[in-house]
Amino acid sequence: MQGLTALAVHKFKRSYLGVGSFFFIASVGLVSIFAYVLSPDRSQYANQMHLSIHSKPPGFHVQMLVQPNALKARQNKLDRLFFGSKFPDVELPISSYRIESDKLIYTPFEAKDLEGIENVVDYATTPKPYIVDKTFHLGTDNYGRDVLSRVLVGSRISFFIGFIAVFISLIIGIFLGSVSGYFGGKIDDFVMFLINVTWSIPTLLLVIAITLALGKGYWQVFIAVGLTMWVEVARVVRGEVMSVKEQQYITAARALGMTDFRIILRHILPNVMAPVIVISAANFAAAILIEAGLSFLGIGAQPPAPSWGGMIKDHYAYIIMDKAYLAIIPGMAIMTLTIVLACQTARSEESRIVHIKPGKRDNFSKAIFYLRVPKEVAKPKYILVLLPGINADGSGLLKRKEWQDFAKETQAAMVACTFVKKDKSKYDKHNNDAAAQCGSGAALGGPHRSGRRGAHRRRRSVLPDGWTGPGDRHRRDRRSLRRHHSHRPRHRRRCPIDHRSQYRGRRHRPW
């Protein structure tokens, strides 16, 4: 079990798309939790309106006259940190201001071609005002609210609905699926009847019916979506339990007197969770889309609570105007999050390639190990190692149909290797041929055992040529070297192989 976990972690690390999507989802989760810390508008629900600056483009800059609110709410720091301020400071967009003695004279911001009326603020009777410069990075909506703040706060509903809905669906689906698949009979028939009836009703209509029965609100939407997504989980768990319960270790558990509850909880469910995790990620993305659809229809999160679907509903008419970004920005947020979640659920059947660098004495440029996990094998139970040798292609063995069928039948992951030669010159032909014939032994012993000296030393045990002793082996070496280097000048024959060979730094007697 530990080896499979390490294998899964290794595969995950080598998938740049999976790692990137994981960190993106984690960052969205952190943003949704600390939304009021990151958002410029820290009022509750980011609902501070400025009608004079409504529908402004991204990057709009204006001066704000800020005055402390006279109303004080009983809020602790944690409540203000995670849920915003109930009575924030009063903000007023201004176009200009001046100070005369103890009075502040300002002109409110008005639309184009309009001039505001000057107003006076007395320092003596009112709290001290502040003049700040504020930039709306994503512009303002039709009520003058900060779009960036509403997008950040609205990510809470879209993100947490996935967790809550998936959690509810897992509890119901795993319970019904495991009971149905393990006991069978009338219990299985009843559960399948519920699954078929629930599946026959359109998901969106069923969610609308449950939401209307429970009442409007985002908590009601969370429960309604979770009560409609257990069907897929139950069907997958039922099928996996029916196949796992026939295994020998389940029979052994029954023979030991274990209860059905313990067998299901301790022995069956841990072996059927791999496809459940994949379905959970898919349901996560589906829950986000369903919530956005309900909010667009006005059944989901109710104003003033921001949600991405509600923001699209409020501004979808601007698509045909010059302010289409008001609907495009939340739509892009929904699309990006669902695509990233889809990337997390995607599994590939392609081989994973691992390159191992050789040592100084190794006679190969690289050792390539290929790993293939068939798509039908959700959780490998075995690891099948194929040793093709140094002259064979390990990836070719993994593509053969008989090996793939055997891996699917035995629920195994396949591993094959290929050693690529370093020097293909005629001077190293003798050594390369010897290493090629002991390729399987080198693979079994690891990459460090396939070097020049290693292959030279093991020829006696690997090659069935009748060698009986070290003396015969050395005579055979000398004859082979004389044959390959007879073309060299006579003064070079005292050294069997030049400086590029495996005998560098070693002296040998002439033949």
N, C-alpha and C positions, 0 to 999 in steps of 0.2 A: 504494500500500500504506500509506503514511503517512497519507493522508487517511482511509482506512477505519478505521485504528487510532484516529485522533482521533475519528471518528464513533462508534465503539464505546465509547470512554471517555466521550464526552458522553452517550450513551444510558444508560450505567451510572450516571453521576452524577445524572441526572434520575430514576432509579428509586430512590425512597427505601426501598422494601422490599429491593431488591437490595443497596444500600449498607449498610443496617442488618444484614441477614443476613451480609454479608461480615465486618463488624466483630465480630459475635457469634461466628462461626466462628473468627476470628483470636484472640479473647479466650479461647475454649475451648482452642485450641491452646497459648496461653501458660500457661493454668492447668494443663494436663496436663503441660507441661514442668517447670514450677516448682511442682509439687503439694506436695512436701515442705517447701517454703518457706512456703506458704500454709496448710497443714493444721496444726491444733493438735497432732495426734499425729504426731511426726516419726520414729517407729520404722519399721523396714522393713516395708512392706506395710500400715502403719497398723494393726498387729495387737496393740496393747497392750490386754489384757483386764482388766476389773474386774468380777468376777462379782457383787459385792455391789451394784452399781448397774446391773444389766442392765435393759433394756427401759424406760428412763426417758424421759419425754416431752421434746419440744424445749424448750430454755431451762433445763434442769435445772442447778442450781448446787450445788457441793460443795467442801469443802476437801480438798486433797491434801497428803500427807506425801511429799516427794520426797527420795530419797537417791541419791547417785552410785553407779553400777554399779561393782563391784569388777573385773569383766571388761573388758578393753580390747581393742578390735579394731584391726587395722591398716587404717585407712581414711583416705584423704586427704580434703581438704575438698570436692573436686569429687564424689567418690563419695558422701559424706554428703549433699551438696546435691541430687543427682539421684536417689539410690537409698535415702536414709534411713539412719538409724543402726542398725547391727546389734545393739548392746548399749546400749539407751537407759537413762536413769535409771529407777530403780524408783519407781513411784507407788503410793500406798496411800490410798484414800478414808478420811477420818476424820470423825467427828461432833463431837469436842471434843478439846482438848489443854490442858496446863498445863506450866509449867517450874518445877522445884524444884531449886535449886542447879545441879549439873552434869548433871541428868537431865531428859529429856522424857517426860512421861506423856501418852499419847493413848488415845482410844477409837476403834476401827475402826468404820466405817459399816456398819450392818446394815439389814436390811429392816424394814418397819413392825412395831411391837409386839415388837421384839427389842432387847435391850441388848447392846452389845459389851463385851468384857472389856478392862480397861485393860492397856496394855503400856508398858514402860519402855525408853527408848533412852538409852544412856550415851554422852555426848560424848567420853569419854576413849578408848573402845575402837572406836567406829564413826565413819564420816565424818559431818561435820556435816549434819544434816537441814535441809530447808527446808519451810516451810508456805506454800502458794500456793492462791489461789482459782481454781477452774476452772469454766467454763460450757460445757456441751454444747449448742450452738446448735440442732442437729437431733436431739438426744437420743442415746441409746445403743441398740445392738442387743441380741440375746438373750445375747451373750457380754460385754456391758459395754464394747464398743468404740465409739469416737466415729464416728457416722454421717457427719458432715460430712467428716472426714478420709478415710474410706473412699470417699465419693463423689468427692472430689477426686483421690485416687490412682487410683481405678477408671476415671476419664476417660481415662487413658493408653491402656488396652487398647482401649476403644471408639473412641477418636480415631485412634490409630495403626494400627489394623487397616484403617481406610479407606484410608490412604495406601499401606500395604504391599500390600494386596490389589489396589487400583486400579493400582499400579505394575506388579505381576506381570501383571495382565490386559491392560494396555496393551502390554507387551513382546510377549506371545504373540499377542494379537489383531491388533495393527498389522502384525506380521511375516506372519502367515498370511493376513490379509485383503489386504494389498498384493500379496503374491506370487500369490494366487489371482486377484485382479481384473486384474492386469497381464498375466500369462502365459496364463491361461485353460487350456482343453484338459483334459488328464488331471490336471494339478495342481489346477485348479479343482474338478474332480469329487472328487478325494481330500479336499481341504479341506472341501468341502460335506458329504461323507460324515462326517467327524469332527464337524462342527458339528451335523448332524442327530442323530448318535448321542449326543453330549453333551447336546443340548437335550432329547432324549427321556427322560433320567433326571431325576427330581426333584432340585432343587438341594440341598435339605437332606439328602437321603439320600446324594447324592454327596459332600457335605462330610463327613458322618459316616464314610463309608467311607474317604476319604482320611485323615481325622484318626486313625481307628483303625489305619490302616496306618503312619502316621508316628509315632504315640504321642500321649498326652495332653499338653497344654500350650498356652499362648497363641501361641508361635511356630509350632507345628504348625497351629493354627487360621488364622493369617495366611496360610500357604502354601496350605492347603486351600481357603480362600475365594477366593484369587487364581486358583487353577487351575480354578475353576468359572465365573468371570465374564468370561472372554475370548471367549465365544461371541457376545455382543451386539456387542462391539467389532469382532470379525472380520467379522460380517455387514455392519455399517455401513461399515467401511473398504472392503470388497470392492465394495459398490455404488457408493461414491463414486469409487473408483479406476477402475472400468469406465466411468463417465461422463467423468472427467477425462482419461483417456488418449486419447480421441478428439479433444481440442482441438488447435488448429493449432500452438500453441507446443510441444506434445509431439512433433508431427510434425517441426517445425523442429529440435528437440533431437536426434531420431534422424538427421536429415539432416546435422547437424553432426558426427556420429560419437560422440556421448556413449554411455556404457555404460548398460545397463539399471539397474544399481545407482544410478548417479548421477541418472538421470532420476527414479527412484522417490524417492530421498532428497532431492534438491534441488528438484524441480519438481512432483511429485505430492503427496507427504505434506503440505507446507505448505498446500496448497489443500483438503485434506480433513480438517483438524484441528478445524474448528468443530463439527460434530456429535459428534466424538469427545469433546470437552470436555464437552458436555452429557451424554453417556452416562456419562462418568467421574464427574460429580457425582451422578448417579442411582445408580451402583454404589457410591459412597461411603456413601450412606444405606443401601443394601441390605446392605452388608458389616457395618454396625453392628447391624442387625437380626438377621442370621445369627449373628454372634458372641454376641449376647444370648441367642438361642435355644439355641445349643450350650452356653453356660455354664449356662443354666437346666436343661438335660438332664444336666449334670455332665460333659460332654465337653470343654468349653472350658477357660478358665483354672482351674487347680486351687488349692485353699486352700494357704496363707493369702493368695495373691494376690487382691486385691479386683477385682471386675468388677460392672458394673451388672446383668447377667443373673444372676450368682451371688448378689448381694444379694437379688434378687427370689425366687430359689429358696429361700434361707434363711428368708424371712419371708413367703412368700405365704399361709401358714396364718393369719397375723395379720390378713388382710383382713376376716374376719368378726368380729374382736374389736375392742377399743378401741385397738389399736395398729396400725391399717392404714397409718399413715404410713411404717412401716419398709419396706413394699413399694411404696408410692405414690411416695416420693421418688426412688428410682432409676428407676422407670417414667416419671416425669415428665421426668427428665433424658434418657432415651432418646428420648421423644416430641418434646421440644423440639429436640434436635439434628437429628433426621431431618426435622422440619417445616422448619427453617431451611435445610437442604440442599435440600429440595424447592423452596423459594422461589428458590434460586439457579438451579435448572434450568429453571424456568418462563419461557417466552418469550411475549411479547404481540405481537399484530398491530395494536394500536391505534396511532393516529397520535401522534407526539411533537410538541408545540406549543412553539414558541419565540417569545417576545414581544420586540420591539425597540422601545425608547423613542424617540420622535421628537425632533428638535432644535427650537430656538426658531422657525425659519422653516418648518418642515414643516407641511403642510396635512393631516396625518392624525394621529389620536390614538395609533395603534399599528400596527405591522407584524407580522403573524402568519405564521410559517413553519411548515408542517406537514411532518413526516417520517414516512414509512410504509415499513417493511421487512416484506414478506410472510413469513408463517411458513415457507413452503416455501423461502425464500431464506436458507440458513444463513450464507453469506458473500457479500455483494453484490460484484459485479464492476464495476458501473457505477452512476452516479448520474443518474437521469432528472429533469430540472428542468422543471416545468410553470409557465407564466406566464399566469395567468387574467386579469390586469388588476385595476384598483382596485375595480371594481363587482362582481366575481365572487368566489365563495367558493372558496378553494383546497382546503378540506377536501372540498367536493363533487366536485371533479375526482378526488381520490384514491380516492373511493368508487365511481367508475364502473368497471364490469366490464371494459371493453376495456383501460383503463389497467392494472388489476390483472393481467389475463391477460398483457399485454405485459411487465409487470415480472417476473412469474414465469418467462416464457419466456426473457427476456434476463438473468435473475439480477441485477436492478437494484433499487436503493432509489429511491423517488420523493420529490421535494421540490416543494411548491407554496406559494404565498404569497397573502396577502390584506392589502390596505391599508384600514384603517378610517378614514373621514373624521372630521376634528375638528369642523367647524362645518357644520351642514346648513341654516343660515339662508339666506334669499333674497338677502341682501347678498353672499354668497360663492358664489352659484350659478354665475356666470360662471367664476370661478377653479376651482371644483370640477369643472365640466364639462370644462374644458380638461385638468385633471389626470387625469380619468377616461379621456379618450381617449389619453393618453400613459402609461397604466399599465404597459404592457409595457416601454416604454423606461425608466420609473422603476425597475421591478423589475430590469432588466438593469444599470442603473447603480448600484443600491443604494438603501437607504432615504433617504439624504441628497439624492438627485437628484429626489425626488418632492415637493419643497417648493413653496411658492407662487411664488417667483421662478423656480425651475427650470422649472416647468410653463409659466409665462408666456413664458419665453425660447425654449422648444423647440416652441411651437405651429407655427411656420413649417415646421419639418422633419417634424413628426408629422402635422399635419392637412392633408389634400390638398384645400384649398379655393381654390387658385389664388393665394395670397399670393406676391407677387414681391419685395417690399422692405420695409424698415423703415417707410417712410411709409405704405404700405397697412395694415400691421399696427397702427400708432398710430391711424389713422383708424377702423379697425374697433374698436379698444379704446374710443375715445371714443363711438362710436355705441352700443356695447353698454352702457357705463356710463350714458349718457343715458337709455337705455330702462329700465334697472333702477332708476334713482334719480330719475325724473321726478316722483315723488310727494313728494319732499323739499321743504322750504321753499326760497325763492329765495336767501336769504342763505346757505344751506348748499351751493349748487351750485358755489361756488368751490372747494370741496374735494370731489372726486368721491365718495370713500368716507370714512366716519367713522373714528373712532379704532380701531375693531375690525378694520379691513381690512388688506390687505397693503400699502397705501400710507401707513401710519403713518410720520410723520417725513419724508415726501417732499412737495414742493410741485409742483403741476401747474397749467398754464394753464387758465383756464376755457374752456368750449366756446361 
